[in-house]
Amino acid sequence: MINFNCSKSLILKVYFTSTNLLFTLTNIRGKVVAWTSTGTWKVRGAKKLTSVTVETAFKKISKELNRLNCKFLHVELFGFNKNKKAVTRLLKGNLIAIKSISDKTAHPHNGCRQKKLRRI
């Protein structure tokens, strides 16, 4: 459970999409403090998901964490991507103490019933 009285802790939400990677830094109440994505540096296409762009986006977020004097970090991961392990390695190498890491990816359970096939 997240401690709501701590003013030095923030939540980092990482959204993995098929074409982009979004970092959102919020306070405990949910108000956005800072954000960045791999597409903000005019990189287009598959180049947005390279390890270099992921590292530069994470460096910007870590600078914001240092500027805000954050002591504790709660991490929430959303979506599927090949860079998910790389992001967790970058988080572990950071100097800020990570209180929790949670994966909140929504998994489909076979979806709605398909329409009846038309036979001719």
C-alpha positions in Angstrom: 0.0 0.0 0.0 1.3 3.5 -0.8 1.9 5.9 2.1 -0.2 9.0 1.3 1.5 11.2 3.9 4.9 11.0 2.4 5.7 14.2 0.5 9.0 12.9 -0.9 7.6 10.0 -2.9 6.4 10.1 -6.5 4.8 7.6 -8.9 6.4 6.9 -12.3 3.9 5.5 -14.8 5.5 3.9 -17.9 3.2 3.2 -20.9 4.5 0.8 -23.5 2.7 1.1 -26.8 3.5 -0.5 -30.1 5.0 2.6 -31.5 6.0 4.8 -28.5 7.1 4.8 -24.9 5.5 7.3 -22.5 6.9 8.3 -19.0 4.6 10.1 -16.7 5.7 11.3 -13.3 2.9 12.1 -10.8 2.6 12.8 -7.2 0.7 10.5 -4.8 -2.6 12.3 -5.5 -2.3 11.7 -9.2 -1.4 15.2 -10.4 1.1 15.1 -13.3 4.5 16.7 -12.3 6.5 15.8 -15.5 6.2 13.7 -18.6 8.2 12.7 -21.6 8.1 10.2 -24.5 10.5 8.8 -27.0 8.7 10.7 -29.8 9.4 14.1 -28.4 12.9 14.3 -30.1 11.5 14.3 -33.6 12.4 10.6 -34.0 9.9 8.8 -36.2 9.0 5.2 -36.9 10.8 2.2 -35.4 13.7 4.4 -34.2 11.5 5.5 -31.2 11.8 2.1 -29.6 15.6 1.8 -29.7 17.6 1.5 -26.5 19.3 4.9 -27.1 16.0 6.8 -27.2 14.7 4.9 -24.2 17.8 5.9 -22.2 17.5 9.6 -23.2 13.9 9.7 -22.1 14.8 8.1 -18.8 17.6 10.6 -18.3 15.1 13.4 -18.6 12.8 11.8 -16.0 15.8 11.2 -13.7 16.8 14.8 -13.9 13.2 15.8 -13.0 13.4 13.4 -10.0 16.6 15.0 -8.8 15.2 18.5 -9.3 12.1 17.6 -7.3 14.2 16.1 -4.5 12.4 12.8 -4.6 13.5 10.1 -2.1 11.1 7.2 -2.9 9.6 6.0 -6.2 6.6 3.8 -7.0 6.7 2.4 -10.5 3.7 1.3 -12.6 4.2 -0.5 -15.9 1.4 -0.6 -18.6 1.5 -2.5 -21.9 3.7 -5.0 -23.8 7.1 -4.1 -25.3 10.5 -5.6 -25.8 12.1 -2.7 -23.8 10.3 -3.5 -20.5 13.3 -5.3 -19.0 15.6 -2.5 -20.2 13.5 0.1 -18.4 13.5 -1.9 -15.2 17.3 -2.2 -15.4 17.6 1.5 -15.8 15.3 2.0 -12.7 17.5 -0.3 -10.6 20.6 1.7 -11.6 19.1 4.9 -10.4 20.0 6.3 -7.0 16.4 6.8 -5.9 14.9 4.1 -3.6 12.1 2.1 -5.4 9.3 1.2 -3.0 7.2 -0.8 -5.4 7.1 -2.0 -9.0 3.7 -3.1 -10.3 2.7 -4.3 -13.7 -0.9 -3.2 -14.5 -1.2 -4.5 -18.1 -4.8 -5.4 -19.0 -4.9 -8.9 -20.4 -7.7 -9.8 -22.8 -9.7 -12.9 -21.9 -10.8 -14.0 -25.4 -13.1 -10.9 -25.9 -16.6 -10.8 -27.2 -18.4 -13.5 -29.1 -17.8 -13.5 -32.8 -20.5 -12.9 -35.3 -22.0 -16.0 -37.0 -20.2 -16.8 -40.2 -22.3 -16.3 -43.3 -22.6 -19.5 -45.4 -23.3 -19.2 -49.1 
